């Protein structure tokens, strides 16, 4: 389930995905682990949840992976 009413909204993939997009807007492309560390500074997040957020962003065509770098879709 993507939306969980029992979870703090800041722990949801919609919020965390928006935070990841904000980081990506500041940089044209970023390494997976650098993105994780920057997002983790804003909101404490496990690697498991981070990968789930990236999967969701990829599925909705918000991000792409190119040569090991993550970029926003144009």
Phi, psi and omega in degrees: 000130181278318180259121181238114184289347180268358184256146173301132182304330179287354177258001182275157182289335178294312180294311181294325176296320177295321177295319178296320178296320178299319177295317181292331177293329180285334181232142181293319177211154185210145176294148181306312183287328175293319177298317178300314182295321179291319178292323180294332175293321180285311183223124179297124187216141177281159178297323179300312179292323178300314178296322177298318178297315179297320177301315180296316179297324177292318181296329179266013178059037176269332181226159172225160176248128182221116180053042177081002179249146177260134181225154172287146174288147179278000000 
